[in-house]
Amino acid sequence: MGISLRDYPFSVKRMRRNLGISRIILTVEHPYAFCKGMFYFGHVIVTTVQRVKVKTYFTIVCNNLVRAGFIDRRV
């Protein structure tokens, strides 16, 4: 992604490119940010790779359950 400056605005091509990149980043970063904020997933205090895998698995399962609750509330 590019950064525009005050005296050097983006061209239409660069603006469309940034929009496409931000859409991809949004779909990838939102679940991670949600898990990090809700379950403190960014800080892991386990020592082995197997334990990290188990912690990640349970975090993702909990994330799916919470998201299902949000969807259920809408209906």
PDB file of N, H, CA, C and O in Angstrom:
ATOM      1  N   MET A   1       0.835  -1.178   0.000  1.00  0.00           N
ATOM      2  CA  MET A   1       0.000   0.000   0.000  1.00  0.00           C
ATOM      3  C   MET A   1       0.876   1.236   0.000  1.00  0.00           C
ATOM      4  O   MET A   1       1.933   1.271   0.630  1.00  0.00           O
ATOM      5  N   GLY A   2       0.424   2.232  -0.706  1.00  0.00           N
ATOM      6  H   GLY A   2      -0.434   2.203  -1.218  1.00  0.00           H
ATOM      7  CA  GLY A   2       1.156   3.478  -0.770  1.00  0.00           C
ATOM      8  C   GLY A   2       0.602   4.509   0.189  1.00  0.00           C
ATOM      9  O   GLY A   2      -0.530   4.398   0.658  1.00  0.00           O
ATOM     10  N   ILE A   3       1.406   5.502   0.470  1.00  0.00           N
ATOM     11  H   ILE A   3       2.326   5.592   0.088  1.00  0.00           H
ATOM     12  CA  ILE A   3       0.999   6.588   1.356  1.00  0.00           C
ATOM     13  C   ILE A   3       1.042   7.878   0.547  1.00  0.00           C
ATOM     14  O   ILE A   3       2.054   8.193  -0.081  1.00  0.00           O
ATOM     15  N   SER A   4      -0.056   8.619   0.565  1.00  0.00           N
ATOM     16  H   SER A   4      -0.877   8.363   1.075  1.00  0.00           H
ATOM     17  CA  SER A   4      -0.070   9.876  -0.170  1.00  0.00           C
ATOM     18  C   SER A   4       0.493  10.987   0.709  1.00  0.00           C
ATOM     19  O   SER A   4       0.438  10.920   1.937  1.00  0.00           O
ATOM     20  N   LEU A   5       1.026  11.991   0.065  1.00  0.00           N
ATOM     21  H   LEU A   5       1.071  12.046  -0.932  1.00  0.00           H
ATOM     22  CA  LEU A   5       1.553  13.152   0.771  1.00  0.00           C
ATOM     23  C   LEU A   5       0.660  14.349   0.492  1.00  0.00           C
ATOM     24  O   LEU A   5      -0.195  14.302  -0.393  1.00  0.00           O
ATOM     25  N   ARG A   6       0.855  15.394   1.229  1.00  0.00           N
ATOM     26  H   ARG A   6       1.549  15.432   1.948  1.00  0.00           H
ATOM     27  CA  ARG A   6      -0.003  16.569   1.102  1.00  0.00           C
ATOM     28  C   ARG A   6       0.085  17.192  -0.291  1.00  0.00           C
ATOM     29  O   ARG A   6      -0.934  17.589  -0.855  1.00  0.00           O
ATOM     30  N   ASP A   7       1.284  17.280  -0.844  1.00  0.00           N
ATOM     31  H   ASP A   7       2.112  16.958  -0.386  1.00  0.00           H
ATOM     32  CA  ASP A   7       1.454  17.910  -2.157  1.00  0.00           C
ATOM     33  C   ASP A   7       1.474  16.901  -3.303  1.00  0.00           C
ATOM     34  O   ASP A   7       1.611  17.280  -4.466  1.00  0.00           O
ATOM     35  N   TYR A   8       1.339  15.637  -2.980  1.00  0.00           N
ATOM     36  H   TYR A   8       1.227  15.329  -2.035  1.00  0.00           H
ATOM     37  CA  TYR A   8       1.417  14.605  -4.010  1.00  0.00           C
ATOM     38  C   TYR A   8       0.270  13.619  -3.813  1.00  0.00           C
ATOM     39  O   TYR A   8       0.459  12.573  -3.192  1.00  0.00           O
ATOM     40  N   PRO A   9      -0.921  13.937  -4.334  1.00  0.00           N
ATOM     41  CA  PRO A   9      -2.078  13.052  -4.126  1.00  0.00           C
ATOM     42  C   PRO A   9      -1.958  11.783  -4.970  1.00  0.00           C
ATOM     43  O   PRO A   9      -1.155  11.705  -5.899  1.00  0.00           O
ATOM     44  N   PHE A  10      -2.779  10.797  -4.618  1.00  0.00           N
ATOM     45  H   PHE A  10      -3.432  10.861  -3.863  1.00  0.00           H
ATOM     46  CA  PHE A  10      -2.796   9.523  -5.332  1.00  0.00           C
ATOM     47  C   PHE A  10      -3.433   9.669  -6.699  1.00  0.00           C
ATOM     48  O   PHE A  10      -4.309  10.507  -6.911  1.00  0.00           O
ATOM     49  N   SER A  11      -2.975   8.839  -7.621  1.00  0.00           N
ATOM     50  H   SER A  11      -2.263   8.158  -7.449  1.00  0.00           H
ATOM     51  CA  SER A  11      -3.665   8.703  -8.894  1.00  0.00           C
ATOM     52  C   SER A  11      -4.822   7.730  -8.706  1.00  0.00           C
ATOM     53  O   SER A  11      -4.902   7.037  -7.691  1.00  0.00           O
ATOM     54  N   VAL A  12      -5.713   7.682  -9.684  1.00  0.00           N
ATOM     55  H   VAL A  12      -5.649   8.244 -10.508  1.00  0.00           H
ATOM     56  CA  VAL A  12      -6.868   6.785  -9.594  1.00  0.00           C
ATOM     57  C   VAL A  12      -6.405   5.332  -9.558  1.00  0.00           C
ATOM     58  O   VAL A  12      -6.984   4.517  -8.839  1.00  0.00           O
ATOM     59  N   LYS A  13      -5.378   5.003 -10.318  1.00  0.00           N
ATOM     60  H   LYS A  13      -4.908   5.664 -10.902  1.00  0.00           H
ATOM     61  CA  LYS A  13      -4.844   3.642 -10.346  1.00  0.00           C
ATOM     62  C   LYS A  13      -4.325   3.239  -8.960  1.00  0.00           C
ATOM     63  O   LYS A  13      -4.582   2.126  -8.500  1.00  0.00           O
ATOM     64  N   ARG A  14      -3.599   4.138  -8.302  1.00  0.00           N
ATOM     65  H   ARG A  14      -3.390   5.042  -8.675  1.00  0.00           H
ATOM     66  CA  ARG A  14      -3.053   3.848  -6.974  1.00  0.00           C
ATOM     67  C   ARG A  14      -4.164   3.730  -5.933  1.00  0.00           C
ATOM     68  O   ARG A  14      -4.075   2.902  -5.026  1.00  0.00           O
ATOM     69  N   MET A  15      -5.217   4.556  -6.057  1.00  0.00           N
ATOM     70  H   MET A  15      -5.289   5.228  -6.794  1.00  0.00           H
ATOM     71  CA  MET A  15      -6.334   4.487  -5.121  1.00  0.00           C
ATOM     72  C   MET A  15      -7.065   3.148  -5.242  1.00  0.00           C
ATOM     73  O   MET A  15      -7.421   2.544  -4.230  1.00  0.00           O
ATOM     74  N   ARG A  16      -7.289   2.684  -6.469  1.00  0.00           N
ATOM     75  H   ARG A  16      -6.999   3.175  -7.291  1.00  0.00           H
ATOM     76  CA  ARG A  16      -7.956   1.396  -6.670  1.00  0.00           C
ATOM     77  C   ARG A  16      -7.105   0.249  -6.157  1.00  0.00           C
ATOM     78  O   ARG A  16      -7.627  -0.711  -5.590  1.00  0.00           O
ATOM     79  N   ARG A  17      -5.790   0.345  -6.354  1.00  0.00           N
ATOM     80  H   ARG A  17      -5.366   1.125  -6.815  1.00  0.00           H
ATOM     81  CA  ARG A  17      -4.883  -0.683  -5.857  1.00  0.00           C
ATOM     82  C   ARG A  17      -4.945  -0.754  -4.331  1.00  0.00           C
ATOM     83  O   ARG A  17      -5.013  -1.847  -3.767  1.00  0.00           O
ATOM     84  N   ASN A  18      -4.924   0.383  -3.667  1.00  0.00           N
ATOM     85  H   ASN A  18      -4.869   1.271  -4.125  1.00  0.00           H
ATOM     86  CA  ASN A  18      -4.998   0.416  -2.213  1.00  0.00           C
ATOM     87  C   ASN A  18      -6.332  -0.122  -1.707  1.00  0.00           C
ATOM     88  O   ASN A  18      -6.373  -0.794  -0.677  1.00  0.00           O
ATOM     89  N   LEU A  19      -7.423   0.163  -2.416  1.00  0.00           N
ATOM     90  H   LEU A  19      -7.389   0.709  -3.253  1.00  0.00           H
ATOM     91  CA  LEU A  19      -8.725  -0.379  -2.028  1.00  0.00           C
ATOM     92  C   LEU A  19      -8.733  -1.905  -2.092  1.00  0.00           C
ATOM     93  O   LEU A  19      -9.241  -2.569  -1.189  1.00  0.00           O
ATOM     94  N   GLY A  20      -8.173  -2.449  -3.155  1.00  0.00           N
ATOM     95  H   GLY A  20      -7.760  -1.910  -3.889  1.00  0.00           H
ATOM     96  CA  GLY A  20      -8.104  -3.905  -3.289  1.00  0.00           C
ATOM     97  C   GLY A  20      -7.263  -4.542  -2.204  1.00  0.00           C
ATOM     98  O   GLY A  20      -7.645  -5.568  -1.641  1.00  0.00           O
ATOM     99  N   ILE A  21      -6.118  -3.943  -1.904  1.00  0.00           N
ATOM    100  H   ILE A  21      -5.808  -3.109  -2.362  1.00  0.00           H
ATOM    101  CA  ILE A  21      -5.248  -4.470  -0.856  1.00  0.00           C
ATOM    102  C   ILE A  21      -5.947  -4.393   0.494  1.00  0.00           C
ATOM    103  O   ILE A  21      -5.866  -5.338   1.279  1.00  0.00           O
ATOM    104  N   SER A  22      -6.630  -3.289   0.781  1.00  0.00           N
ATOM    105  H   SER A  22      -6.695  -2.522   0.144  1.00  0.00           H
ATOM    106  CA  SER A  22      -7.274  -3.140   2.082  1.00  0.00           C
ATOM    107  C   SER A  22      -8.431  -4.125   2.246  1.00  0.00           C
ATOM    108  O   SER A  22      -8.705  -4.560   3.364  1.00  0.00           O
ATOM    109  N   ARG A  23      -9.108  -4.481   1.171  1.00  0.00           N
ATOM    110  H   ARG A  23      -8.886  -4.126   0.263  1.00  0.00           H
ATOM    111  CA  ARG A  23     -10.172  -5.492   1.267  1.00  0.00           C
ATOM    112  C   ARG A  23      -9.601  -6.853   1.626  1.00  0.00           C
ATOM    113  O   ARG A  23     -10.190  -7.583   2.424  1.00  0.00           O
ATOM    114  N   ILE A  24      -8.462  -7.200   1.046  1.00  0.00           N
ATOM    115  H   ILE A  24      -7.983  -6.608   0.399  1.00  0.00           H
ATOM    116  CA  ILE A  24      -7.817  -8.471   1.365  1.00  0.00           C
ATOM    117  C   ILE A  24      -7.325  -8.463   2.808  1.00  0.00           C
ATOM    118  O   ILE A  24      -7.519  -9.439   3.533  1.00  0.00           O
ATOM    119  N   ILE A  25      -6.697  -7.383   3.226  1.00  0.00           N
ATOM    120  H   ILE A  25      -6.540  -6.590   2.637  1.00  0.00           H
ATOM    121  CA  ILE A  25      -6.178  -7.281   4.586  1.00  0.00           C
ATOM    122  C   ILE A  25      -7.318  -7.346   5.596  1.00  0.00           C
ATOM    123  O   ILE A  25      -7.170  -7.950   6.658  1.00  0.00           O
ATOM    124  N   LEU A  26      -8.449  -6.732   5.277  1.00  0.00           N
ATOM    125  H   LEU A  26      -8.570  -6.241   4.414  1.00  0.00           H
ATOM    126  CA  LEU A  26      -9.585  -6.710   6.192  1.00  0.00           C
ATOM    127  C   LEU A  26     -10.088  -8.121   6.482  1.00  0.00           C
ATOM    128  O   LEU A  26     -10.365  -8.450   7.635  1.00  0.00           O
ATOM    129  N   THR A  27     -10.208  -8.953   5.461  1.00  0.00           N
ATOM    130  H   THR A  27      -9.983  -8.686   4.524  1.00  0.00           H
ATOM    131  CA  THR A  27     -10.725 -10.309   5.671  1.00  0.00           C
ATOM    132  C   THR A  27      -9.752 -11.173   6.450  1.00  0.00           C
ATOM    133  O   THR A  27     -10.170 -12.103   7.140  1.00  0.00           O
ATOM    134  N   VAL A  28      -8.464 -10.885   6.353  1.00  0.00           N
ATOM    135  H   VAL A  28      -8.125 -10.129   5.793  1.00  0.00           H
ATOM    136  CA  VAL A  28      -7.468 -11.681   7.056  1.00  0.00           C
ATOM    137  C   VAL A  28      -7.273 -11.183   8.478  1.00  0.00           C
ATOM    138  O   VAL A  28      -7.158 -11.995   9.397  1.00  0.00           O
ATOM    139  N   GLU A  29      -7.231  -9.876   8.685  1.00  0.00           N
ATOM    140  H   GLU A  29      -7.324  -9.217   7.939  1.00  0.00           H
ATOM    141  CA  GLU A  29      -6.867  -9.313   9.975  1.00  0.00           C
ATOM    142  C   GLU A  29      -8.023  -9.275  10.975  1.00  0.00           C
ATOM    143  O   GLU A  29      -7.774  -9.281  12.181  1.00  0.00           O
ATOM    144  N   HIS A  30      -9.259  -9.238  10.527  1.00  0.00           N
ATOM    145  H   HIS A  30      -9.461  -9.234   9.548  1.00  0.00           H
ATOM    146  CA  HIS A  30     -10.371  -9.087  11.467  1.00  0.00           C
ATOM    147  C   HIS A  30     -10.486 -10.253  12.456  1.00  0.00           C
ATOM    148  O   HIS A  30     -10.606  -9.999  13.655  1.00  0.00           O
ATOM    149  N   PRO A  31     -10.456 -11.516  12.017  1.00  0.00           N
ATOM    150  CA  PRO A  31     -10.545 -12.598  13.004  1.00  0.00           C
ATOM    151  C   PRO A  31      -9.378 -12.603  13.986  1.00  0.00           C
ATOM    152  O   PRO A  31      -9.566 -12.873  15.173  1.00  0.00           O
ATOM    153  N   TYR A  32      -8.177 -12.309  13.501  1.00  0.00           N
ATOM    154  H   TYR A  32      -8.024 -12.090  12.538  1.00  0.00           H
ATOM    155  CA  TYR A  32      -7.020 -12.285  14.388  1.00  0.00           C
ATOM    156  C   TYR A  32      -7.153 -11.166  15.424  1.00  0.00           C
ATOM    157  O   TYR A  32      -6.858 -11.370  16.601  1.00  0.00           O
ATOM    158  N   ALA A  33      -7.590 -10.005  14.992  1.00  0.00           N
ATOM    159  H   ALA A  33      -7.830  -9.840  14.035  1.00  0.00           H
ATOM    160  CA  ALA A  33      -7.757  -8.884  15.916  1.00  0.00           C
ATOM    161  C   ALA A  33      -8.862  -9.175  16.927  1.00  0.00           C
ATOM    162  O   ALA A  33      -8.744  -8.797  18.092  1.00  0.00           O
ATOM    163  N   PHE A  34      -9.918  -9.832  16.505  1.00  0.00           N
ATOM    164  H   PHE A  34     -10.014 -10.139  15.558  1.00  0.00           H
ATOM    165  CA  PHE A  34     -11.008 -10.198  17.412  1.00  0.00           C
ATOM    166  C   PHE A  34     -10.513 -11.171  18.474  1.00  0.00           C
ATOM    167  O   PHE A  34     -10.788 -10.994  19.661  1.00  0.00           O
ATOM    168  N   CYS A  35      -9.781 -12.202  18.046  1.00  0.00           N
ATOM    169  H   CYS A  35      -9.557 -12.346  17.082  1.00  0.00           H
ATOM    170  CA  CYS A  35      -9.242 -13.176  19.002  1.00  0.00           C
ATOM    171  C   CYS A  35      -8.247 -12.512  19.949  1.00  0.00           C
ATOM    172  O   CYS A  35      -8.213 -12.827  21.138  1.00  0.00           O
ATOM    173  N   LYS A  36      -7.454 -11.609  19.431  1.00  0.00           N
ATOM    174  H   LYS A  36      -7.482 -11.353  18.465  1.00  0.00           H
ATOM    175  CA  LYS A  36      -6.452 -10.940  20.252  1.00  0.00           C
ATOM    176  C   LYS A  36      -7.118 -10.079  21.315  1.00  0.00           C
ATOM    177  O   LYS A  36      -6.655 -10.040  22.455  1.00  0.00           O
ATOM    178  N   GLY A  37      -8.184  -9.397  20.964  1.00  0.00           N
ATOM    179  H   GLY A  37      -8.560  -9.428  20.038  1.00  0.00           H
ATOM    180  CA  GLY A  37      -8.859  -8.535  21.919  1.00  0.00           C
ATOM    181  C   GLY A  37      -9.746  -9.281  22.893  1.00  0.00           C
ATOM    182  O   GLY A  37      -9.810  -8.925  24.069  1.00  0.00           O
ATOM    183  N   MET A  38     -10.423 -10.302  22.425  1.00  0.00           N
ATOM    184  H   MET A  38     -10.370 -10.591  21.470  1.00  0.00           H
ATOM    185  CA  MET A  38     -11.397 -11.005  23.254  1.00  0.00           C
ATOM    186  C   MET A  38     -10.742 -12.063  24.141  1.00  0.00           C
ATOM    187  O   MET A  38     -11.104 -12.200  25.310  1.00  0.00           O
ATOM    188  N   PHE A  39      -9.787 -12.805  23.598  1.00  0.00           N
ATOM    189  H   PHE A  39      -9.493 -12.693  22.649  1.00  0.00           H
ATOM    190  CA  PHE A  39      -9.209 -13.945  24.316  1.00  0.00           C
ATOM    191  C   PHE A  39      -7.741 -13.735  24.677  1.00  0.00           C
ATOM    192  O   PHE A  39      -7.084 -14.681  25.112  1.00  0.00           O
ATOM    193  N   TYR A  40      -7.213 -12.538  24.511  1.00  0.00           N
ATOM    194  H   TYR A  40      -7.747 -11.770  24.158  1.00  0.00           H
ATOM    195  CA  TYR A  40      -5.797 -12.237  24.789  1.00  0.00           C
ATOM    196  C   TYR A  40      -4.887 -13.210  24.045  1.00  0.00           C
ATOM    197  O   TYR A  40      -3.951 -13.770  24.616  1.00  0.00           O
ATOM    198  N   PHE A  41      -5.176 -13.396  22.780  1.00  0.00           N
ATOM    199  H   PHE A  41      -5.936 -12.941  22.317  1.00  0.00           H
ATOM    200  CA  PHE A  41      -4.480 -14.392  21.971  1.00  0.00           C
ATOM    201  C   PHE A  41      -3.089 -13.931  21.543  1.00  0.00           C
ATOM    202  O   PHE A  41      -2.271 -14.766  21.158  1.00  0.00           O
ATOM    203  N   GLY A  42      -2.796 -12.653  21.595  1.00  0.00           N
ATOM    204  H   GLY A  42      -3.460 -11.974  21.908  1.00  0.00           H
ATOM    205  CA  GLY A  42      -1.504 -12.155  21.143  1.00  0.00           C
ATOM    206  C   GLY A  42      -0.368 -12.525  22.066  1.00  0.00           C
ATOM    207  O   GLY A  42       0.789 -12.505  21.647  1.00  0.00           O
ATOM    208  N   HIS A  43      -0.663 -12.864  23.322  1.00  0.00           N
ATOM    209  H   HIS A  43      -1.603 -12.880  23.663  1.00  0.00           H
ATOM    210  CA  HIS A  43       0.375 -13.188  24.299  1.00  0.00           C
ATOM    211  C   HIS A  43       0.202 -14.640  24.717  1.00  0.00           C
ATOM    212  O   HIS A  43      -0.773 -14.982  25.386  1.00  0.00           O
ATOM    213  N   VAL A  44       1.132 -15.488  24.331  1.00  0.00           N
ATOM    214  H   VAL A  44       1.924 -15.210  23.787  1.00  0.00           H
ATOM    215  CA  VAL A  44       1.026 -16.915  24.593  1.00  0.00           C
ATOM    216  C   VAL A  44       2.116 -17.307  25.583  1.00  0.00           C
ATOM    217  O   VAL A  44       3.299 -17.078  25.330  1.00  0.00           O
ATOM    218  N   ILE A  45       1.718 -17.905  26.722  1.00  0.00           N
ATOM    219  H   ILE A  45       0.757 -18.091  26.928  1.00  0.00           H
ATOM    220  CA  ILE A  45       2.695 -18.326  27.726  1.00  0.00           C
ATOM    221  C   ILE A  45       2.703 -19.846  27.800  1.00  0.00           C
ATOM    222  O   ILE A  45       2.453 -20.427  28.857  1.00  0.00           O
ATOM    223  N   VAL A  46       2.987 -20.473  26.695  1.00  0.00           N
ATOM    224  H   VAL A  46       3.190 -20.002  25.837  1.00  0.00           H
ATOM    225  CA  VAL A  46       3.176 -21.923  26.683  1.00  0.00           C
ATOM    226  C   VAL A  46       4.532 -22.192  26.064  1.00  0.00           C
ATOM    227  O   VAL A  46       5.055 -21.372  25.309  1.00  0.00           O
ATOM    228  N   THR A  47       5.103 -23.347  26.385  1.00  0.00           N
ATOM    229  H   THR A  47       4.679 -24.014  26.998  1.00  0.00           H
ATOM    230  CA  THR A  47       6.510 -23.556  26.053  1.00  0.00           C
ATOM    231  C   THR A  47       6.757 -24.429  24.836  1.00  0.00           C
ATOM    232  O   THR A  47       7.821 -24.333  24.226  1.00  0.00           O
ATOM    233  N   THR A  48       5.813 -25.273  24.467  1.00  0.00           N
ATOM    234  H   THR A  48       4.948 -25.351  24.963  1.00  0.00           H
ATOM    235  CA  THR A  48       6.075 -26.185  23.355  1.00  0.00           C
ATOM    236  C   THR A  48       5.137 -25.886  22.191  1.00  0.00           C
ATOM    237  O   THR A  48       4.089 -25.259  22.349  1.00  0.00           O
ATOM    238  N   VAL A  49       5.544 -26.347  21.041  1.00  0.00           N
ATOM    239  H   VAL A  49       6.395 -26.857  20.913  1.00  0.00           H
ATOM    240  CA  VAL A  49       4.755 -26.126  19.836  1.00  0.00           C
ATOM    241  C   VAL A  49       3.404 -26.836  19.934  1.00  0.00           C
ATOM    242  O   VAL A  49       2.390 -26.318  19.466  1.00  0.00           O
ATOM    243  N   GLN A  50       3.394 -28.014  20.539  1.00  0.00           N
ATOM    244  H   GLN A  50       4.217 -28.435  20.920  1.00  0.00           H
ATOM    245  CA  GLN A  50       2.145 -28.759  20.675  1.00  0.00           C
ATOM    246  C   GLN A  50       1.149 -27.983  21.538  1.00  0.00           C
ATOM    247  O   GLN A  50      -0.041 -27.947  21.226  1.00  0.00           O
ATOM    248  N   ARG A  51       1.618 -27.373  22.600  1.00  0.00           N
ATOM    249  H   ARG A  51       2.585 -27.402  22.853  1.00  0.00           H
ATOM    250  CA  ARG A  51       0.725 -26.603  23.469  1.00  0.00           C
ATOM    251  C   ARG A  51       0.221 -25.348  22.769  1.00  0.00           C
ATOM    252  O   ARG A  51      -0.926 -24.946  22.963  1.00  0.00           O
ATOM    253  N   VAL A  52       1.061 -24.736  21.965  1.00  0.00           N
ATOM    254  H   VAL A  52       1.993 -25.063  21.807  1.00  0.00           H
ATOM    255  CA  VAL A  52       0.618 -23.569  21.187  1.00  0.00           C
ATOM    256  C   VAL A  52      -0.470 -23.985  20.211  1.00  0.00           C
ATOM    257  O   VAL A  52      -1.446 -23.260  20.021  1.00  0.00           O
ATOM    258  N   LYS A  53      -0.308 -25.145  19.592  1.00  0.00           N
ATOM    259  H   LYS A  53       0.485 -25.734  19.746  1.00  0.00           H
ATOM    260  CA  LYS A  53      -1.330 -25.648  18.665  1.00  0.00           C
ATOM    261  C   LYS A  53      -2.657 -25.883  19.377  1.00  0.00           C
ATOM    262  O   LYS A  53      -3.718 -25.544  18.852  1.00  0.00           O
ATOM    263  N   VAL A  54      -2.594 -26.464  20.571  1.00  0.00           N
ATOM    264  H   VAL A  54      -1.733 -26.740  20.997  1.00  0.00           H
ATOM    265  CA  VAL A  54      -3.819 -26.725  21.327  1.00  0.00           C
ATOM    266  C   VAL A  54      -4.474 -25.420  21.743  1.00  0.00           C
ATOM    267  O   VAL A  54      -5.691 -25.273  21.633  1.00  0.00           O
ATOM    268  N   LYS A  55      -3.671 -24.464  22.223  1.00  0.00           N
ATOM    269  H   LYS A  55      -2.683 -24.583  22.312  1.00  0.00           H
ATOM    270  CA  LYS A  55      -4.223 -23.164  22.629  1.00  0.00           C
ATOM    271  C   LYS A  55      -4.850 -22.452  21.431  1.00  0.00           C
ATOM    272  O   LYS A  55      -5.925 -21.864  21.556  1.00  0.00           O
ATOM    273  N   THR A  56      -4.194 -22.498  20.283  1.00  0.00           N
ATOM    274  H   THR A  56      -3.321 -22.975  20.183  1.00  0.00           H
ATOM    275  CA  THR A  56      -4.741 -21.875  19.084  1.00  0.00           C
ATOM    276  C   THR A  56      -6.037 -22.563  18.663  1.00  0.00           C
ATOM    277  O   THR A  56      -6.997 -21.896  18.278  1.00  0.00           O
ATOM    278  N   TYR A  57      -6.069 -23.883  18.733  1.00  0.00           N
ATOM    279  H   TYR A  57      -5.289 -24.425  19.046  1.00  0.00           H
ATOM    280  CA  TYR A  57      -7.277 -24.627  18.368  1.00  0.00           C
ATOM    281  C   TYR A  57      -8.454 -24.204  19.242  1.00  0.00           C
ATOM    282  O   TYR A  57      -9.531 -23.910  18.723  1.00  0.00           O
ATOM    283  N   PHE A  58      -8.266 -24.170  20.547  1.00  0.00           N
ATOM    284  H   PHE A  58      -7.391 -24.409  20.968  1.00  0.00           H
ATOM    285  CA  PHE A  58      -9.358 -23.799  21.441  1.00  0.00           C
ATOM    286  C   PHE A  58      -9.756 -22.334  21.276  1.00  0.00           C
ATOM    287  O   PHE A  58     -10.930 -21.991  21.414  1.00  0.00           O
ATOM    288  N   THR A  59      -8.794 -21.478  20.984  1.00  0.00           N
ATOM    289  H   THR A  59      -7.841 -21.757  20.871  1.00  0.00           H
ATOM    290  CA  THR A  59      -9.115 -20.068  20.742  1.00  0.00           C
ATOM    291  C   THR A  59      -9.986 -19.926  19.505  1.00  0.00           C
ATOM    292  O   THR A  59     -10.947 -19.158  19.512  1.00  0.00           O
ATOM    293  N   ILE A  60      -9.666 -20.653  18.447  1.00  0.00           N
ATOM    294  H   ILE A  60      -8.885 -21.277  18.442  1.00  0.00           H
ATOM    295  CA  ILE A  60     -10.447 -20.575  17.216  1.00  0.00           C
ATOM    296  C   ILE A  60     -11.840 -21.172  17.420  1.00  0.00           C
ATOM    297  O   ILE A  60     -12.820 -20.648  16.891  1.00  0.00           O
ATOM    298  N   VAL A  61     -11.936 -22.261  18.181  1.00  0.00           N
ATOM    299  H   VAL A  61     -11.140 -22.687  18.611  1.00  0.00           H
ATOM    300  CA  VAL A  61     -13.249 -22.849  18.469  1.00  0.00           C
ATOM    301  C   VAL A  61     -14.100 -21.856  19.255  1.00  0.00           C
ATOM    302  O   VAL A  61     -15.278 -21.667  18.953  1.00  0.00           O
ATOM    303  N   CYS A  62     -13.505 -21.224  20.260  1.00  0.00           N
ATOM    304  H   CYS A  62     -12.548 -21.377  20.505  1.00  0.00           H
ATOM    305  CA  CYS A  62     -14.236 -20.212  21.040  1.00  0.00           C
ATOM    306  C   CYS A  62     -14.636 -19.028  20.163  1.00  0.00           C
ATOM    307  O   CYS A  62     -15.733 -18.487  20.303  1.00  0.00           O
ATOM    308  N   ASN A  63     -13.749 -18.634  19.267  1.00  0.00           N
ATOM    309  H   ASN A  63     -12.858 -19.073  19.154  1.00  0.00           H
ATOM    310  CA  ASN A  63     -14.061 -17.539  18.349  1.00  0.00           C
ATOM    311  C   ASN A  63     -15.271 -17.899  17.497  1.00  0.00           C
ATOM    312  O   ASN A  63     -16.163 -17.072  17.307  1.00  0.00           O
ATOM    313  N   ASN A  64     -15.310 -19.125  16.983  1.00  0.00           N
ATOM    314  H   ASN A  64     -14.585 -19.797  17.137  1.00  0.00           H
ATOM    315  CA  ASN A  64     -16.439 -19.551  16.155  1.00  0.00           C
ATOM    316  C   ASN A  64     -17.733 -19.576  16.951  1.00  0.00           C
ATOM    317  O   ASN A  64     -18.788 -19.211  16.432  1.00  0.00           O
ATOM    318  N   LEU A  65     -17.663 -20.007  18.214  1.00  0.00           N
ATOM    319  H   LEU A  65     -16.807 -20.303  18.636  1.00  0.00           H
ATOM    320  CA  LEU A  65     -18.863 -20.019  19.045  1.00  0.00           C
ATOM    321  C   LEU A  65     -19.372 -18.611  19.330  1.00  0.00           C
ATOM    322  O   LEU A  65     -20.577 -18.364  19.299  1.00  0.00           O
ATOM    323  N   VAL A  66     -18.460 -17.696  19.604  1.00  0.00           N
ATOM    324  H   VAL A  66     -17.480 -17.897  19.629  1.00  0.00           H
ATOM    325  CA  VAL A  66     -18.865 -16.307  19.862  1.00  0.00           C
ATOM    326  C   VAL A  66     -19.469 -15.694  18.609  1.00  0.00           C
ATOM    327  O   VAL A  66     -20.493 -15.015  18.681  1.00  0.00           O
ATOM    328  N   ARG A  67     -18.844 -15.929  17.464  1.00  0.00           N
ATOM    329  H   ARG A  67     -18.012 -16.481  17.406  1.00  0.00           H
ATOM    330  CA  ARG A  67     -19.379 -15.394  16.206  1.00  0.00           C
ATOM    331  C   ARG A  67     -20.745 -15.984  15.900  1.00  0.00           C
ATOM    332  O   ARG A  67     -21.626 -15.282  15.404  1.00  0.00           O
ATOM    333  N   ALA A  68     -20.932 -17.270  16.188  1.00  0.00           N
ATOM    334  H   ALA A  68     -20.216 -17.841  16.591  1.00  0.00           H
ATOM    335  CA  ALA A  68     -22.250 -17.890  15.983  1.00  0.00           C
ATOM    336  C   ALA A  68     -23.279 -17.251  16.893  1.00  0.00           C
ATOM    337  O   ALA A  68     -24.432 -17.080  16.497  1.00  0.00           O
ATOM    338  N   GLY A  69     -22.885 -16.895  18.107  1.00  0.00           N
ATOM    339  H   GLY A  69     -21.949 -17.034  18.429  1.00  0.00           H
ATOM    340  CA  GLY A  69     -23.798 -16.186  19.016  1.00  0.00           C
ATOM    341  C   GLY A  69     -24.194 -14.834  18.479  1.00  0.00           C
ATOM    342  O   GLY A  69     -25.349 -14.428  18.609  1.00  0.00           O
ATOM    343  N   PHE A  70     -23.233 -14.113  17.864  1.00  0.00           N
ATOM    344  H   PHE A  70     -22.295 -14.443  17.759  1.00  0.00           H
ATOM    345  CA  PHE A  70     -23.539 -12.822  17.264  1.00  0.00           C
ATOM    346  C   PHE A  70     -24.534 -12.976  16.116  1.00  0.00           C
ATOM    347  O   PHE A  70     -25.470 -12.188  15.981  1.00  0.00           O
ATOM    348  N   ILE A  71     -24.318 -14.000  15.292  1.00  0.00           N
ATOM    349  H   ILE A  71     -23.558 -14.640  15.402  1.00  0.00           H
ATOM    350  CA  ILE A  71     -25.203 -14.232  14.152  1.00  0.00           C
ATOM    351  C   ILE A  71     -26.591 -14.638  14.654  1.00  0.00           C
ATOM    352  O   ILE A  71     -27.607 -14.215  14.100  1.00  0.00           O
ATOM    353  N   ASP A  72     -26.625 -15.454  15.698  1.00  0.00           N
ATOM    354  H   ASP A  72     -25.800 -15.797  16.147  1.00  0.00           H
ATOM    355  CA  ASP A  72     -27.908 -15.897  16.255  1.00  0.00           C
ATOM    356  C   ASP A  72     -28.698 -14.735  16.835  1.00  0.00           C
ATOM    357  O   ASP A  72     -29.927 -14.717  16.760  1.00  0.00           O
ATOM    358  N   ARG A  73     -28.001 -13.767  17.412  1.00  0.00           N
ATOM    359  H   ARG A  73     -27.003 -13.781  17.473  1.00  0.00           H
ATOM    360  CA  ARG A  73     -28.683 -12.589  17.977  1.00  0.00           C
ATOM    361  C   ARG A  73     -29.339 -11.728  16.898  1.00  0.00           C
ATOM    362  O   ARG A  73     -30.372 -11.101  17.135  1.00  0.00           O
ATOM    363  N   ARG A  74     -28.733 -11.703  15.722  1.00  0.00           N
ATOM    364  H   ARG A  74     -27.893 -12.212  15.529  1.00  0.00           H
ATOM    365  CA  ARG A  74     -29.275 -10.891  14.619  1.00  0.00           C
ATOM    366  C   ARG A  74     -30.593 -11.443  14.096  1.00  0.00           C
ATOM    367  O   ARG A  74     -31.479 -10.687  13.698  1.00  0.00           O
ATOM    368  N   VAL A  75     -30.717 -12.768  14.100  1.00  0.00           N
ATOM    369  H   VAL A  75     -29.997 -13.382  14.423  1.00  0.00           H
ATOM    370  CA  VAL A  75     -31.881 -13.423  13.497  1.00  0.00           C
ATOM    371  C   VAL A  75     -33.094 -13.330  14.352  1.00  0.00           C
ATOM    372  O   VAL A  75     -34.153 -13.835  13.978  1.00  0.00           O
TER     373      VAL A  75
END
